């Protein structure tokens, strides 16, 4: 269970639940609506790689979410999710630097996404740190 470690403070349990839901939902979204993710891929990445990259990142989002469930895989899932967030950062930067391509998204939201990405990285690191001491 996601909350299997009874000694975890409630704040950590809530953090794990948030990270789990974020990545499970996002990962599923990669398979339900891949075109919306393909659309934000930077143009310096070969167009032939866009759809495979969306599916691969979606798979790893789901895998990372489920890795949070068990205490033995939680830390490694955290490392993987941090790496994944860093790998998808170019898509968010691309959106931020090319707001005209995304008129349906307010520019303030595009900038806020990058700030939220930093908070997400911190949340993953905090929620998955080793608390066995």
C-alpha positions as CSV (number, residue, x, y, z in Angstrom):
1,X,0.0,0.0,0.0
2,X,1.1,3.6,-0.7
3,X,0.9,4.3,3.0
4,X,2.3,1.0,4.2
5,X,4.9,2.5,6.4
6,X,2.8,3.4,9.5
7,X,5.6,5.4,11.0
8,X,5.5,8.0,8.3
9,X,4.1,11.4,9.3
10,X,0.8,12.3,7.8
11,X,2.5,15.1,5.9
12,X,4.8,12.6,4.1
13,X,1.8,10.3,3.4
14,X,0.0,13.3,1.8
15,X,3.1,14.2,-0.2
16,X,3.5,10.6,-1.5
17,X,-0.2,10.5,-2.4
18,X,0.1,13.8,-4.3
19,X,3.2,12.6,-6.2
20,X,1.6,9.2,-6.9
21,X,-1.6,10.8,-8.3
22,X,0.3,13.4,-10.3
23,X,2.4,10.8,-12.1
24,X,-0.3,8.2,-12.4
25,X,-2.7,10.7,-13.9
26,X,0.0,12.3,-16.1
27,X,1.2,8.9,-17.3
28,X,-2.3,7.8,-18.2
29,X,-2.8,11.1,-20.0
30,X,0.2,10.3,-22.3
31,X,-1.8,7.3,-23.6
32,X,-5.3,8.8,-23.6
33,X,-4.3,12.1,-25.3
34,X,-0.8,11.7,-26.8
35,X,-1.3,14.4,-29.4
36,X,-1.4,17.1,-26.7
37,X,2.0,15.9,-25.4
38,X,3.4,15.6,-28.9
39,X,2.4,19.2,-29.6
40,X,4.6,20.6,-26.8
41,X,7.8,18.7,-27.9
42,X,10.6,21.1,-28.9
43,X,11.2,21.3,-32.6
44,X,14.9,20.4,-32.2
45,X,13.9,16.9,-31.3
46,X,13.3,14.8,-34.5
47,X,9.5,14.7,-35.2
48,X,9.8,10.9,-35.7
49,X,10.8,10.7,-32.0
50,X,7.9,12.8,-30.6
51,X,5.2,10.1,-30.3
52,X,7.6,7.4,-29.0
53,X,9.0,9.8,-26.5
54,X,5.4,10.6,-25.3
55,X,4.6,6.9,-24.8
56,X,8.0,6.1,-23.2
57,X,7.7,9.0,-20.7
58,X,4.1,8.1,-20.0
59,X,5.2,4.5,-19.2
60,X,7.9,5.7,-16.9
61,X,5.5,8.1,-15.1
62,X,3.2,5.2,-14.4
63,X,6.1,2.9,-13.4
64,X,7.4,5.6,-11.1
65,X,4.0,6.2,-9.5
66,X,3.7,2.5,-8.7
67,X,7.3,2.4,-7.5
68,X,6.2,4.8,-4.7
69,X,3.9,2.2,-3.2
70,X,6.4,-0.2,-1.8
71,X,9.0,1.1,0.7
72,X,11.7,-1.1,-1.0
73,X,11.3,0.7,-4.4
74,X,10.2,4.1,-3.2
75,X,13.6,5.8,-3.1
76,X,14.6,4.5,-6.5
77,X,11.2,5.5,-7.9
78,X,11.9,9.0,-6.5
79,X,15.3,9.1,-8.3
80,X,13.6,8.0,-11.5
81,X,10.8,10.5,-11.3
82,X,13.3,13.3,-10.6
83,X,15.2,12.3,-13.7
84,X,12.0,12.1,-15.7
85,X,10.9,15.6,-14.6
86,X,14.4,16.9,-15.6
87,X,14.1,15.1,-19.0
88,X,10.7,16.7,-19.8
89,X,11.8,20.2,-18.8
90,X,12.7,21.1,-22.4
91,X,9.0,20.7,-23.3
92,X,7.9,23.2,-20.6
93,X,10.7,25.6,-21.5
94,X,9.7,25.3,-25.2
95,X,6.1,26.2,-24.3
96,X,7.3,29.2,-22.2
97,X,9.6,30.5,-24.9
98,X,7.1,30.0,-27.7
99,X,3.8,31.2,-26.2
100,X,2.4,32.1,-29.6
101,X,2.2,28.4,-30.4
102,X,-0.1,27.8,-27.4
103,X,-2.6,30.7,-27.5
104,X,-5.1,28.7,-25.4
105,X,-2.7,28.8,-22.4
106,X,-2.2,32.1,-20.7
107,X,1.5,33.2,-20.7
108,X,1.4,33.5,-16.9
109,X,0.5,29.9,-16.7
110,X,3.5,28.9,-18.9
111,X,5.9,30.6,-16.6
112,X,4.1,29.3,-13.5
113,X,4.6,25.7,-14.9
114,X,8.3,26.1,-14.6
115,X,8.1,27.3,-11.0
116,X,5.7,24.4,-10.3
117,X,8.2,22.0,-11.8
118,X,10.8,23.1,-9.2
119,X,8.2,22.5,-6.5
120,X,7.4,19.1,-7.9
121,X,11.1,18.1,-7.9
122,X,11.4,19.2,-4.2
123,X,8.2,17.3,-3.4
124,X,9.5,14.1,-4.9
125,X,12.8,14.4,-3.2
126,X,11.2,15.2,0.2
127,X,8.5,12.5,0.0
128,X,10.8,9.7,-1.1
129,X,13.8,10.4,1.1
130,X,15.1,7.5,3.3
131,X,13.4,7.8,6.7
132,X,14.7,4.5,8.1
133,X,17.1,6.1,10.6
